[in-house]
Amino acid sequence: MGTKTALAIFVGSAGAALVARILATDRTLTLLSEGYTFIPERCRRLGIDVFESCIMLTKIVCMTGEEATRVRP
């Protein structure tokens, strides 16, 4: 096996591991399956009003409660 082939295999496996880790933290499918209850259920379960998540590979902030209605983007 040549150096280029070994490097391609290493990069391929490292790339696959990176993609798997990214997809494991993305919550897009969870949001689509749970719908409206995605945010309030997590807030209730965690006992908080604000949490970070990852939707479509983008970090977002999810909020619930009266204060959340006053936040402007």
mmCIF file as Biopython writes it, N, C-alpha, C and O atoms, coordinates in Angstrom:
data_model
#
loop_
_atom_site.group_PDB
_atom_site.id
_atom_site.type_symbol
_atom_site.label_atom_id
_atom_site.label_alt_id
_atom_site.label_comp_id
_atom_site.label_asym_id
_atom_site.label_entity_id
_atom_site.label_seq_id
_atom_site.pdbx_PDB_ins_code
_atom_site.Cartn_x
_atom_site.Cartn_y
_atom_site.Cartn_z
_atom_site.occupancy
_atom_site.B_iso_or_equiv
_atom_site.auth_seq_id
_atom_site.auth_asym_id
_atom_site.pdbx_PDB_model_num
ATOM 1   N N  . MET A ? 1  ? 0.859   -1.168 0.000  1.0 0.0 1  A 1 
ATOM 2   C CA . MET A ? 1  ? 0.000   0.000  0.000  1.0 0.0 1  A 1 
ATOM 3   C C  . MET A ? 1  ? 0.902   1.226  0.000  1.0 0.0 1  A 1 
ATOM 4   O O  . MET A ? 1  ? 1.827   1.331  0.806  1.0 0.0 1  A 1 
ATOM 5   N N  . GLY A ? 2  ? 0.624   2.146  -0.907 1.0 0.0 2  A 1 
ATOM 6   C CA . GLY A ? 2  ? 1.427   3.353  -1.000 1.0 0.0 2  A 1 
ATOM 7   C C  . GLY A ? 2  ? 1.018   4.386  0.046  1.0 0.0 2  A 1 
ATOM 8   O O  . GLY A ? 2  ? -0.014  4.259  0.705  1.0 0.0 2  A 1 
ATOM 9   N N  . THR A ? 3  ? 1.846   5.400  0.175  1.0 0.0 3  A 1 
ATOM 10  C CA . THR A ? 3  ? 1.590   6.467  1.145  1.0 0.0 3  A 1 
ATOM 11  C C  . THR A ? 3  ? 0.287   7.202  0.840  1.0 0.0 3  A 1 
ATOM 12  O O  . THR A ? 3  ? -0.479  7.523  1.749  1.0 0.0 3  A 1 
ATOM 13  N N  . LYS A ? 4  ? 0.039   7.467  -0.451 1.0 0.0 4  A 1 
ATOM 14  C CA . LYS A ? 4  ? -1.191  8.178  -0.832 1.0 0.0 4  A 1 
ATOM 15  C C  . LYS A ? 4  ? -2.425  7.357  -0.496 1.0 0.0 4  A 1 
ATOM 16  O O  . LYS A ? 4  ? -3.427  7.902  -0.033 1.0 0.0 4  A 1 
ATOM 17  N N  . THR A ? 5  ? -2.361  6.060  -0.723 1.0 0.0 5  A 1 
ATOM 18  C CA . THR A ? 5  ? -3.499  5.189  -0.417 1.0 0.0 5  A 1 
ATOM 19  C C  . THR A ? 5  ? -3.752  5.139  1.087  1.0 0.0 5  A 1 
ATOM 20  O O  . THR A ? 5  ? -4.896  5.228  1.534  1.0 0.0 5  A 1 
ATOM 21  N N  . ALA A ? 6  ? -2.679  4.996  1.867  1.0 0.0 6  A 1 
ATOM 22  C CA . ALA A ? 6  ? -2.808  4.960  3.321  1.0 0.0 6  A 1 
ATOM 23  C C  . ALA A ? 6  ? -3.389  6.268  3.845  1.0 0.0 6  A 1 
ATOM 24  O O  . ALA A ? 6  ? -4.237  6.262  4.738  1.0 0.0 6  A 1 
ATOM 25  N N  . LEU A ? 7  ? -2.929  7.396  3.286  1.0 0.0 7  A 1 
ATOM 26  C CA . LEU A ? 7  ? -3.441  8.705  3.699  1.0 0.0 7  A 1 
ATOM 27  C C  . LEU A ? 7  ? -4.914  8.847  3.341  1.0 0.0 7  A 1 
ATOM 28  O O  . LEU A ? 7  ? -5.692  9.379  4.133  1.0 0.0 7  A 1 
ATOM 29  N N  . ALA A ? 8  ? -5.306  8.384  2.170  1.0 0.0 8  A 1 
ATOM 30  C CA . ALA A ? 8  ? -6.709  8.463  1.739  1.0 0.0 8  A 1 
ATOM 31  C C  . ALA A ? 8  ? -7.605  7.634  2.656  1.0 0.0 8  A 1 
ATOM 32  O O  . ALA A ? 8  ? -8.712  8.054  2.992  1.0 0.0 8  A 1 
ATOM 33  N N  . ILE A ? 9  ? -7.128  6.465  3.058  1.0 0.0 9  A 1 
ATOM 34  C CA . ILE A ? 9  ? -7.916  5.621  3.971  1.0 0.0 9  A 1 
ATOM 35  C C  . ILE A ? 9  ? -8.044  6.294  5.328  1.0 0.0 9  A 1 
ATOM 36  O O  . ILE A ? 9  ? -9.125  6.308  5.917  1.0 0.0 9  A 1 
ATOM 37  N N  . PHE A ? 10 ? -6.929  6.862  5.833  1.0 0.0 10 A 1 
ATOM 38  C CA . PHE A ? 10 ? -6.967  7.544  7.121  1.0 0.0 10 A 1 
ATOM 39  C C  . PHE A ? 10 ? -7.907  8.741  7.082  1.0 0.0 10 A 1 
ATOM 40  O O  . PHE A ? 10 ? -8.736  8.903  7.977  1.0 0.0 10 A 1 
ATOM 41  N N  . VAL A ? 11 ? -7.790  9.573  6.066  1.0 0.0 11 A 1 
ATOM 42  C CA . VAL A ? 11 ? -8.646  10.755 5.942  1.0 0.0 11 A 1 
ATOM 43  C C  . VAL A ? 11 ? -10.095 10.332 5.789  1.0 0.0 11 A 1 
ATOM 44  O O  . VAL A ? 11 ? -10.988 10.963 6.355  1.0 0.0 11 A 1 
ATOM 45  N N  . GLY A ? 12 ? -10.337 9.281  5.037  1.0 0.0 12 A 1 
ATOM 46  C CA . GLY A ? 12 ? -11.704 8.796  4.855  1.0 0.0 12 A 1 
ATOM 47  C C  . GLY A ? 12 ? -12.316 8.327  6.159  1.0 0.0 12 A 1 
ATOM 48  O O  . GLY A ? 12 ? -13.469 8.645  6.451  1.0 0.0 12 A 1 
ATOM 49  N N  . SER A ? 13 ? -11.558 7.572  6.953  1.0 0.0 13 A 1 
ATOM 50  C CA . SER A ? 13 ? -12.105 7.075  8.217  1.0 0.0 13 A 1 
ATOM 51  C C  . SER A ? 13 ? -12.251 8.202  9.233  1.0 0.0 13 A 1 
ATOM 52  O O  . SER A ? 13 ? -13.219 8.231  9.993  1.0 0.0 13 A 1 
ATOM 53  N N  . ALA A ? 14 ? -11.287 9.138  9.251  1.0 0.0 14 A 1 
ATOM 54  C CA . ALA A ? 14 ? -11.395 10.285 10.153 1.0 0.0 14 A 1 
ATOM 55  C C  . ALA A ? 14 ? -12.566 11.165 9.736  1.0 0.0 14 A 1 
ATOM 56  O O  . ALA A ? 14 ? -13.297 11.677 10.584 1.0 0.0 14 A 1 
ATOM 57  N N  . GLY A ? 15 ? -12.743 11.338 8.442  1.0 0.0 15 A 1 
ATOM 58  C CA . GLY A ? 15 ? -13.863 12.131 7.936  1.0 0.0 15 A 1 
ATOM 59  C C  . GLY A ? 15 ? -15.197 11.491 8.291  1.0 0.0 15 A 1 
ATOM 60  O O  . GLY A ? 15 ? -16.143 12.179 8.676  1.0 0.0 15 A 1 
ATOM 61  N N  . ALA A ? 16 ? -15.268 10.172 8.159  1.0 0.0 16 A 1 
ATOM 62  C CA . ALA A ? 16 ? -16.500 9.453  8.510  1.0 0.0 16 A 1 
ATOM 63  C C  . ALA A ? 16 ? -16.801 9.586  9.993  1.0 0.0 16 A 1 
ATOM 64  O O  . ALA A ? 16 ? -17.958 9.742  10.383 1.0 0.0 16 A 1 
ATOM 65  N N  . ALA A ? 17 ? -15.772 9.524  10.816 1.0 0.0 17 A 1 
ATOM 66  C CA . ALA A ? 17 ? -15.964 9.671  12.261 1.0 0.0 17 A 1 
ATOM 67  C C  . ALA A ? 17 ? -16.449 11.075 12.603 1.0 0.0 17 A 1 
ATOM 68  O O  . ALA A ? 17 ? -17.311 11.246 13.465 1.0 0.0 17 A 1 
ATOM 69  N N  . LEU A ? 18 ? -15.896 12.077 11.930 1.0 0.0 18 A 1 
ATOM 70  C CA . LEU A ? 18 ? -16.312 13.462 12.163 1.0 0.0 18 A 1 
ATOM 71  C C  . LEU A ? 18 ? -17.763 13.666 11.756 1.0 0.0 18 A 1 
ATOM 72  O O  . LEU A ? 18 ? -18.536 14.284 12.488 1.0 0.0 18 A 1 
ATOM 73  N N  . VAL A ? 19 ? -18.129 13.153 10.604 1.0 0.0 19 A 1 
ATOM 74  C CA . VAL A ? 19 ? -19.517 13.274 10.142 1.0 0.0 19 A 1 
ATOM 75  C C  . VAL A ? 19 ? -20.455 12.558 11.111 1.0 0.0 19 A 1 
ATOM 76  O O  . VAL A ? 19 ? -21.521 13.084 11.433 1.0 0.0 19 A 1 
ATOM 77  N N  . ALA A ? 20 ? -20.086 11.390 11.571 1.0 0.0 20 A 1 
ATOM 78  C CA . ALA A ? 20 ? -20.925 10.646 12.519 1.0 0.0 20 A 1 
ATOM 79  C C  . ALA A ? 20 ? -21.104 11.422 13.812 1.0 0.0 20 A 1 
ATOM 80  O O  . ALA A ? 20 ? -22.202 11.450 14.369 1.0 0.0 20 A 1 
ATOM 81  N N  . ARG A ? 21 ? -20.027 12.062 14.304 1.0 0.0 21 A 1 
ATOM 82  C CA . ARG A ? 21 ? -20.124 12.845 15.543 1.0 0.0 21 A 1 
ATOM 83  C C  . ARG A ? 21 ? -21.011 14.060 15.350 1.0 0.0 21 A 1 
ATOM 84  O O  . ARG A ? 21 ? -21.812 14.387 16.226 1.0 0.0 21 A 1 
ATOM 85  N N  . ILE A ? 22 ? -20.879 14.731 14.220 1.0 0.0 22 A 1 
ATOM 86  C CA . ILE A ? 22 ? -21.709 15.905 13.938 1.0 0.0 22 A 1 
ATOM 87  C C  . ILE A ? 22 ? -23.178 15.507 13.847 1.0 0.0 22 A 1 
ATOM 88  O O  . ILE A ? 22 ? -24.044 16.160 14.431 1.0 0.0 22 A 1 
ATOM 89  N N  . LEU A ? 23 ? -23.451 14.442 13.116 1.0 0.0 23 A 1 
ATOM 90  C CA . LEU A ? 23 ? -24.836 14.008 12.969 1.0 0.0 23 A 1 
ATOM 91  C C  . LEU A ? 23 ? -25.427 13.506 14.277 1.0 0.0 23 A 1 
ATOM 92  O O  . LEU A ? 23 ? -26.638 13.594 14.480 1.0 0.0 23 A 1 
ATOM 93  N N  . ALA A ? 24 ? -24.596 12.983 15.163 1.0 0.0 24 A 1 
ATOM 94  C CA . ALA A ? 24 ? -25.086 12.505 16.454 1.0 0.0 24 A 1 
ATOM 95  C C  . ALA A ? 24 ? -25.547 13.661 17.334 1.0 0.0 24 A 1 
ATOM 96  O O  . ALA A ? 24 ? -26.427 13.476 18.174 1.0 0.0 24 A 1 
ATOM 97  N N  . THR A ? 25 ? -24.975 14.842 17.159 1.0 0.0 25 A 1 
ATOM 98  C CA . THR A ? 25 ? -25.361 15.992 17.974 1.0 0.0 25 A 1 
ATOM 99  C C  . THR A ? 25 ? -26.439 16.840 17.310 1.0 0.0 25 A 1 
ATOM 100 O O  . THR A ? 25 ? -27.012 17.716 17.958 1.0 0.0 25 A 1 
ATOM 101 N N  . ASP A ? 26 ? -26.726 16.601 16.037 1.0 0.0 26 A 1 
ATOM 102 C CA . ASP A ? 26 ? -27.750 17.373 15.338 1.0 0.0 26 A 1 
ATOM 103 C C  . ASP A ? 26 ? -29.132 16.852 15.733 1.0 0.0 26 A 1 
ATOM 104 O O  . ASP A ? 26 ? -29.356 15.642 15.766 1.0 0.0 26 A 1 
ATOM 105 N N  . ARG A ? 27 ? -30.043 17.752 16.027 1.0 0.0 27 A 1 
ATOM 106 C CA . ARG A ? 27 ? -31.381 17.380 16.496 1.0 0.0 27 A 1 
ATOM 107 C C  . ARG A ? 27 ? -32.488 17.649 15.478 1.0 0.0 27 A 1 
ATOM 108 O O  . ARG A ? 27 ? -33.660 17.737 15.842 1.0 0.0 27 A 1 
ATOM 109 N N  . THR A ? 28 ? -32.119 17.779 14.205 1.0 0.0 28 A 1 
ATOM 110 C CA . THR A ? 28 ? -33.115 18.072 13.172 1.0 0.0 28 A 1 
ATOM 111 C C  . THR A ? 28 ? -34.187 16.994 13.102 1.0 0.0 28 A 1 
ATOM 112 O O  . THR A ? 28 ? -35.376 17.311 13.096 1.0 0.0 28 A 1 
ATOM 113 N N  . LEU A ? 29 ? -33.794 15.740 13.049 1.0 0.0 29 A 1 
ATOM 114 C CA . LEU A ? 29 ? -34.770 14.653 12.946 1.0 0.0 29 A 1 
ATOM 115 C C  . LEU A ? 29 ? -35.634 14.558 14.198 1.0 0.0 29 A 1 
ATOM 116 O O  . LEU A ? 29 ? -36.823 14.252 14.116 1.0 0.0 29 A 1 
ATOM 117 N N  . THR A ? 30 ? -35.038 14.818 15.350 1.0 0.0 30 A 1 
ATOM 118 C CA . THR A ? 30 ? -35.804 14.813 16.594 1.0 0.0 30 A 1 
ATOM 119 C C  . THR A ? 30 ? -36.852 15.913 16.578 1.0 0.0 30 A 1 
ATOM 120 O O  . THR A ? 30 ? -37.999 15.686 16.961 1.0 0.0 30 A 1 
ATOM 121 N N  . LEU A ? 31 ? -36.464 17.099 16.139 1.0 0.0 31 A 1 
ATOM 122 C CA . LEU A ? 31 ? -37.405 18.215 16.038 1.0 0.0 31 A 1 
ATOM 123 C C  . LEU A ? 31 ? -38.547 17.871 15.085 1.0 0.0 31 A 1 
ATOM 124 O O  . LEU A ? 31 ? -39.711 18.133 15.389 1.0 0.0 31 A 1 
ATOM 125 N N  . LEU A ? 32 ? -38.222 17.294 13.951 1.0 0.0 32 A 1 
ATOM 126 C CA . LEU A ? 32 ? -39.261 16.937 12.977 1.0 0.0 32 A 1 
ATOM 127 C C  . LEU A ? 32 ? -40.208 15.874 13.520 1.0 0.0 32 A 1 
ATOM 128 O O  . LEU A ? 32 ? -41.408 15.918 13.250 1.0 0.0 32 A 1 
ATOM 129 N N  . SER A ? 33 ? -39.683 14.929 14.276 1.0 0.0 33 A 1 
ATOM 130 C CA . SER A ? 33 ? -40.551 13.869 14.793 1.0 0.0 33 A 1 
ATOM 131 C C  . SER A ? 33 ? -41.382 14.324 15.992 1.0 0.0 33 A 1 
ATOM 132 O O  . SER A ? 33 ? -42.524 13.892 16.148 1.0 0.0 33 A 1 
ATOM 133 N N  . GLU A ? 34 ? -40.818 15.200 16.850 1.0 0.0 34 A 1 
ATOM 134 C CA . GLU A ? 34 ? -41.546 15.640 18.042 1.0 0.0 34 A 1 
ATOM 135 C C  . GLU A ? 34 ? -42.416 16.862 17.784 1.0 0.0 34 A 1 
ATOM 136 O O  . GLU A ? 34 ? -43.426 17.065 18.458 1.0 0.0 34 A 1 
ATOM 137 N N  . GLY A ? 35 ? -42.027 17.664 16.819 1.0 0.0 35 A 1 
ATOM 138 C CA . GLY A ? 35 ? -42.810 18.856 16.499 1.0 0.0 35 A 1 
ATOM 139 C C  . GLY A ? 35 ? -42.783 19.895 17.611 1.0 0.0 35 A 1 
ATOM 140 O O  . GLY A ? 35 ? -41.735 20.170 18.197 1.0 0.0 35 A 1 
ATOM 141 N N  . TYR A ? 36 ? -43.938 20.462 17.891 1.0 0.0 36 A 1 
ATOM 142 C CA . TYR A ? 36 ? -44.071 21.567 18.843 1.0 0.0 36 A 1 
ATOM 143 C C  . TYR A ? 36 ? -43.532 21.232 20.228 1.0 0.0 36 A 1 
ATOM 144 O O  . TYR A ? 36 ? -43.040 22.120 20.923 1.0 0.0 36 A 1 
ATOM 145 N N  . THR A ? 37 ? -43.613 19.982 20.639 1.0 0.0 37 A 1 
ATOM 146 C CA . THR A ? 37 ? -43.201 19.621 21.999 1.0 0.0 37 A 1 
ATOM 147 C C  . THR A ? 37 ? -41.679 19.549 22.184 1.0 0.0 37 A 1 
ATOM 148 O O  . THR A ? 37 ? -41.210 19.362 23.306 1.0 0.0 37 A 1 
ATOM 149 N N  . PHE A ? 38 ? -40.908 19.695 21.111 1.0 0.0 38 A 1 
ATOM 150 C CA . PHE A ? 38 ? -39.447 19.583 21.191 1.0 0.0 38 A 1 
ATOM 151 C C  . PHE A ? 38 ? -38.868 20.513 22.249 1.0 0.0 38 A 1 
ATOM 152 O O  . PHE A ? 38 ? -38.106 20.065 23.106 1.0 0.0 38 A 1 
ATOM 153 N N  . ILE A ? 39 ? -39.209 21.793 22.209 1.0 0.0 39 A 1 
ATOM 154 C CA . ILE A ? 39 ? -38.630 22.771 23.149 1.0 0.0 39 A 1 
ATOM 155 C C  . ILE A ? 39 ? -39.225 22.645 24.554 1.0 0.0 39 A 1 
ATOM 156 O O  . ILE A ? 39 ? -38.467 22.484 25.511 1.0 0.0 39 A 1 
ATOM 157 N N  . PRO A ? 40 ? -40.545 22.712 24.715 1.0 0.0 40 A 1 
ATOM 158 C CA . PRO A ? 40 ? -41.068 22.662 26.087 1.0 0.0 40 A 1 
ATOM 159 C C  . PRO A ? 40 ? -40.763 21.360 26.826 1.0 0.0 40 A 1 
ATOM 160 O O  . PRO A ? 40 ? -40.578 21.373 28.043 1.0 0.0 40 A 1 
ATOM 161 N N  . GLU A ? 41 ? -40.708 20.246 26.113 1.0 0.0 41 A 1 
ATOM 162 C CA . GLU A ? 41 ? -40.414 18.967 26.773 1.0 0.0 41 A 1 
ATOM 163 C C  . GLU A ? 41 ? -38.985 18.939 27.302 1.0 0.0 41 A 1 
ATOM 164 O O  . GLU A ? 41 ? -38.750 18.467 28.414 1.0 0.0 41 A 1 
ATOM 165 N N  . ARG A ? 42 ? -38.035 19.434 26.528 1.0 0.0 42 A 1 
ATOM 166 C CA . ARG A ? 42 ? -36.647 19.476 27.009 1.0 0.0 42 A 1 
ATOM 167 C C  . ARG A ? 42 ? -36.480 20.453 28.155 1.0 0.0 42 A 1 
ATOM 168 O O  . ARG A ? 42 ? -35.779 20.166 29.126 1.0 0.0 42 A 1 
ATOM 169 N N  . CYS A ? 43 ? -37.118 21.600 28.045 1.0 0.0 43 A 1 
ATOM 170 C CA . CYS A ? 43 ? -37.036 22.570 29.141 1.0 0.0 43 A 1 
ATOM 171 C C  . CYS A ? 43 ? -37.610 21.985 30.422 1.0 0.0 43 A 1 
ATOM 172 O O  . CYS A ? 43 ? -37.029 22.158 31.494 1.0 0.0 43 A 1 
ATOM 173 N N  . ARG A ? 44 ? -38.737 21.296 30.327 1.0 0.0 44 A 1 
ATOM 174 C CA . ARG A ? 44 ? -39.353 20.684 31.497 1.0 0.0 44 A 1 
ATOM 175 C C  . ARG A ? 44 ? -38.446 19.599 32.077 1.0 0.0 44 A 1 
ATOM 176 O O  . ARG A ? 44 ? -38.228 19.540 33.287 1.0 0.0 44 A 1 
ATOM 177 N N  . ARG A ? 45 ? -37.918 18.740 31.196 1.0 0.0 45 A 1 
ATOM 178 C CA . ARG A ? 45 ? -37.076 17.629 31.648 1.0 0.0 45 A 1 
ATOM 179 C C  . ARG A ? 45 ? -35.776 18.116 32.294 1.0 0.0 45 A 1 
ATOM 180 O O  . ARG A ? 45 ? -35.306 17.533 33.272 1.0 0.0 45 A 1 
ATOM 181 N N  . LEU A ? 46 ? -35.197 19.191 31.740 1.0 0.0 46 A 1 
ATOM 182 C CA . LEU A ? 46 ? -33.944 19.721 32.269 1.0 0.0 46 A 1 
ATOM 183 C C  . LEU A ? 46 ? -34.146 20.721 33.408 1.0 0.0 46 A 1 
ATOM 184 O O  . LEU A ? 46 ? -33.198 21.059 34.116 1.0 0.0 46 A 1 
ATOM 185 N N  . GLY A ? 47 ? -35.391 21.194 33.583 1.0 0.0 47 A 1 
ATOM 186 C CA . GLY A ? 47 ? -35.677 22.164 34.638 1.0 0.0 47 A 1 
ATOM 187 C C  . GLY A ? 47 ? -35.118 23.546 34.340 1.0 0.0 47 A 1 
ATOM 188 O O  . GLY A ? 47 ? -34.729 24.274 35.253 1.0 0.0 47 A 1 
ATOM 189 N N  . ILE A ? 48 ? -35.076 23.910 33.051 1.0 0.0 48 A 1 
ATOM 190 C CA . ILE A ? 48 ? -34.540 25.206 32.633 1.0 0.0 48 A 1 
ATOM 191 C C  . ILE A ? 48 ? -35.475 25.838 31.607 1.0 0.0 48 A 1 
ATOM 192 O O  . ILE A ? 48 ? -36.369 25.174 31.084 1.0 0.0 48 A 1 
ATOM 193 N N  . ASP A ? 49 ? -35.265 27.130 31.320 1.0 0.0 49 A 1 
ATOM 194 C CA . ASP A ? 49 ? -36.073 27.820 30.316 1.0 0.0 49 A 1 
ATOM 195 C C  . ASP A ? 49 ? -35.323 28.058 29.005 1.0 0.0 49 A 1 
ATOM 196 O O  . ASP A ? 49 ? -35.932 28.435 28.003 1.0 0.0 49 A 1 
ATOM 197 N N  . VAL A ? 50 ? -34.000 27.840 29.004 1.0 0.0 50 A 1 
ATOM 198 C CA . VAL A ? 50 ? -33.177 28.112 27.824 1.0 0.0 50 A 1 
ATOM 199 C C  . VAL A ? 50 ? -32.154 26.992 27.653 1.0 0.0 50 A 1 
ATOM 200 O O  . VAL A ? 50 ? -31.547 26.542 28.625 1.0 0.0 50 A 1 
ATOM 201 N N  . PHE A ? 51 ? -31.966 26.544 26.409 1.0 0.0 51 A 1 
ATOM 202 C CA . PHE A ? 51 ? -30.911 25.573 26.128 1.0 0.0 51 A 1 
ATOM 203 C C  . PHE A ? 51 ? -30.433 25.745 24.694 1.0 0.0 51 A 1 
ATOM 204 O O  . PHE A ? 51 ? -31.148 26.276 23.844 1.0 0.0 51 A 1 
ATOM 205 N N  . GLU A ? 52 ? -29.208 25.286 24.441 1.0 0.0 52 A 1 
ATOM 206 C CA . GLU A ? 52 ? -28.654 25.298 23.093 1.0 0.0 52 A 1 
ATOM 207 C C  . GLU A ? 52 ? -28.917 23.965 22.432 1.0 0.0 52 A 1 
ATOM 208 O O  . GLU A ? 52 ? -28.955 22.926 23.091 1.0 0.0 52 A 1 
ATOM 209 N N  . SER A ? 53 ? -29.099 24.005 21.112 1.0 0.0 53 A 1 
ATOM 210 C CA . SER A ? 53 ? -29.263 22.779 20.349 1.0 0.0 53 A 1 
ATOM 211 C C  . SER A ? 53 ? -28.621 22.982 18.988 1.0 0.0 53 A 1 
ATOM 212 O O  . SER A ? 53 ? -28.069 24.045 18.704 1.0 0.0 53 A 1 
ATOM 213 N N  . CYS A ? 54 ? -28.693 21.970 18.157 1.0 0.0 54 A 1 
ATOM 214 C CA . CYS A ? 54 ? -28.143 22.041 16.808 1.0 0.0 54 A 1 
ATOM 215 C C  . CYS A ? 54 ? -29.214 21.543 15.843 1.0 0.0 54 A 1 
ATOM 216 O O  . CYS A ? 54 ? -29.604 20.376 15.881 1.0 0.0 54 A 1 
ATOM 217 N N  . ILE A ? 55 ? -29.684 22.438 14.982 1.0 0.0 55 A 1 
ATOM 218 C CA . ILE A ? 55 ? -30.692 22.110 13.983 1.0 0.0 55 A 1 
ATOM 219 C C  . ILE A ? 55 ? -30.101 22.405 12.610 1.0 0.0 55 A 1 
ATOM 220 O O  . ILE A ? 55 ? -29.609 23.506 12.365 1.0 0.0 55 A 1 
ATOM 221 N N  . MET A ? 56 ? -30.149 21.438 11.732 1.0 0.0 56 A 1 
ATOM 222 C CA . MET A ? 56 ? -29.582 21.563 10.389 1.0 0.0 56 A 1 
ATOM 223 C C  . MET A ? 56 ? -28.132 22.057 10.447 1.0 0.0 56 A 1 
ATOM 224 O O  . MET A ? 56 ? -27.715 22.928 9.683  1.0 0.0 56 A 1 
ATOM 225 N N  . LEU A ? 57 ? -27.380 21.462 11.390 1.0 0.0 57 A 1 
ATOM 226 C CA . LEU A ? 57 ? -25.953 21.739 11.589 1.0 0.0 57 A 1 
ATOM 227 C C  . LEU A ? 57 ? -25.674 23.186 11.973 1.0 0.0 57 A 1 
ATOM 228 O O  . LEU A ? 57 ? -24.569 23.687 11.762 1.0 0.0 57 A 1 
ATOM 229 N N  . THR A ? 58 ? -26.681 23.862 12.541 1.0 0.0 58 A 1 
ATOM 230 C CA . THR A ? 58 ? -26.541 25.246 12.990 1.0 0.0 58 A 1 
ATOM 231 C C  . THR A ? 58 ? -26.899 25.321 14.464 1.0 0.0 58 A 1 
ATOM 232 O O  . THR A ? 58 ? -27.944 24.819 14.877 1.0 0.0 58 A 1 
ATOM 233 N N  . LYS A ? 59 ? -26.031 25.949 15.268 1.0 0.0 59 A 1 
ATOM 234 C CA . LYS A ? 59 ? -26.336 26.112 16.682 1.0 0.0 59 A 1 
ATOM 235 C C  . LYS A ? 59 ? -27.481 27.104 16.841 1.0 0.0 59 A 1 
ATOM 236 O O  . LYS A ? 59 ? -27.496 28.165 16.216 1.0 0.0 59 A 1 
ATOM 237 N N  . ILE A ? 60 ? -28.433 26.743 17.686 1.0 0.0 60 A 1 
ATOM 238 C CA . ILE A ? 60 ? -29.571 27.610 17.966 1.0 0.0 60 A 1 
ATOM 239 C C  . ILE A ? 60 ? -29.794 27.670 19.470 1.0 0.0 60 A 1 
ATOM 240 O O  . ILE A ? 60 ? -29.307 26.822 20.218 1.0 0.0 60 A 1 
ATOM 241 N N  . VAL A ? 61 ? -30.535 28.683 19.900 1.0 0.0 61 A 1 
ATOM 242 C CA . VAL A ? 61 ? -30.928 28.818 21.294 1.0 0.0 61 A 1 
ATOM 243 C C  . VAL A ? 61 ? -32.441 28.633 21.349 1.0 0.0 61 A 1 
ATOM 244 O O  . VAL A ? 61 ? -33.185 29.309 20.639 1.0 0.0 61 A 1 
ATOM 245 N N  . CYS A ? 62 ? -32.882 27.722 22.187 1.0 0.0 62 A 1 
ATOM 246 C CA . CYS A ? 62 ? -34.307 27.452 22.364 1.0 0.0 62 A 1 
ATOM 247 C C  . CYS A ? 62 ? -34.735 28.014 23.710 1.0 0.0 62 A 1 
ATOM 248 O O  . CYS A ? 62 ? -34.048 27.828 24.715 1.0 0.0 62 A 1 
ATOM 249 N N  . MET A ? 63 ? -35.875 28.702 23.729 1.0 0.0 63 A 1 
ATOM 250 C CA . MET A ? 63 ? -36.372 29.324 24.959 1.0 0.0 63 A 1 
ATOM 251 C C  . MET A ? 63 ? -37.853 29.073 25.112 1.0 0.0 63 A 1 
ATOM 252 O O  . MET A ? 63 ? -38.578 28.863 24.140 1.0 0.0 63 A 1 
ATOM 253 N N  . THR A ? 64 ? -38.283 29.101 26.355 1.0 0.0 64 A 1 
ATOM 254 C CA . THR A ? 64 ? -39.699 29.005 26.658 1.0 0.0 64 A 1 
ATOM 255 C C  . THR A ? 64 ? -39.990 29.934 27.832 1.0 0.0 64 A 1 
ATOM 256 O O  . THR A ? 64 ? -39.065 30.372 28.516 1.0 0.0 64 A 1 
ATOM 257 N N  . GLY A ? 65 ? -41.224 30.230 28.065 1.0 0.0 65 A 1 
ATOM 258 C CA . GLY A ? 65 ? -41.584 31.089 29.177 1.0 0.0 65 A 1 
ATOM 259 C C  . GLY A ? 65 ? -41.901 32.514 28.733 1.0 0.0 65 A 1 
ATOM 260 O O  . GLY A ? 65 ? -41.724 32.881 27.572 1.0 0.0 65 A 1 
ATOM 261 N N  . GLU A ? 66 ? -42.369 33.294 29.684 1.0 0.0 66 A 1 
ATOM 262 C CA . GLU A ? 66 ? -42.789 34.680 29.410 1.0 0.0 66 A 1 
ATOM 263 C C  . GLU A ? 66 ? -41.637 35.542 28.892 1.0 0.0 66 A 1 
ATOM 264 O O  . GLU A ? 66 ? -41.826 36.342 27.976 1.0 0.0 66 A 1 
ATOM 265 N N  . GLU A ? 67 ? -40.455 35.382 29.470 1.0 0.0 67 A 1 
ATOM 266 C CA . GLU A ? 67 ? -39.316 36.188 29.044 1.0 0.0 67 A 1 
ATOM 267 C C  . GLU A ? 67 ? -38.939 35.928 27.590 1.0 0.0 67 A 1 
ATOM 268 O O  . GLU A ? 67 ? -38.456 36.825 26.899 1.0 0.0 67 A 1 
ATOM 269 N N  . ALA A ? 68 ? -39.160 34.707 27.130 1.0 0.0 68 A 1 
ATOM 270 C CA . ALA A ? 68 ? -38.815 34.349 25.750 1.0 0.0 68 A 1 
ATOM 271 C C  . ALA A ? 68 ? -39.627 35.158 24.747 1.0 0.0 68 A 1 
ATOM 272 O O  . ALA A ? 68 ? -39.164 35.400 23.633 1.0 0.0 68 A 1 
ATOM 273 N N  . THR A ? 69 ? -40.821 35.574 25.120 1.0 0.0 69 A 1 
ATOM 274 C CA . THR A ? 69 ? -41.657 36.349 24.198 1.0 0.0 69 A 1 
ATOM 275 C C  . THR A ? 69 ? -41.132 37.769 24.002 1.0 0.0 69 A 1 
ATOM 276 O O  . THR A ? 69 ? -41.486 38.438 23.031 1.0 0.0 69 A 1 
ATOM 277 N N  . ARG A ? 70 ? -40.294 38.222 24.918 1.0 0.0 70 A 1 
ATOM 278 C CA . ARG A ? 70 ? -39.758 39.589 24.830 1.0 0.0 70 A 1 
ATOM 279 C C  . ARG A ? 70 ? -38.426 39.683 24.095 1.0 0.0 70 A 1 
ATOM 280 O O  . ARG A ? 70 ? -37.958 40.786 23.814 1.0 0.0 70 A 1 
ATOM 281 N N  . VAL A ? 71 ? -37.812 38.555 23.780 1.0 0.0 71 A 1 
ATOM 282 C CA . VAL A ? 71 ? -36.499 38.549 23.130 1.0 0.0 71 A 1 
ATOM 283 C C  . VAL A ? 71 ? -36.684 38.867 21.650 1.0 0.0 71 A 1 
ATOM 284 O O  . VAL A ? 71 ? -37.532 38.284 20.974 1.0 0.0 71 A 1 
ATOM 285 N N  . ARG A ? 72 ? -35.882 39.795 21.166 1.0 0.0 72 A 1 
ATOM 286 C CA . ARG A ? 72 ? -35.905 40.155 19.736 1.0 0.0 72 A 1 
ATOM 287 C C  . ARG A ? 72 ? -34.604 39.670 19.097 1.0 0.0 72 A 1 
ATOM 288 O O  . ARG A ? 72 ? -33.528 39.852 19.665 1.0 0.0 72 A 1 
ATOM 289 N N  . PRO A ? 73 ? -34.702 39.053 17.913 1.0 0.0 73 A 1 
ATOM 290 C CA . PRO A ? 73 ? -33.487 38.566 17.244 1.0 0.0 73 A 1 
ATOM 291 C C  . PRO A ? 73 ? -32.552 39.675 16.829 1.0 0.0 73 A 1 
ATOM 292 O O  . PRO A ? 73 ? -31.494 39.410 16.258 1.0 0.0 73 A 1 
#
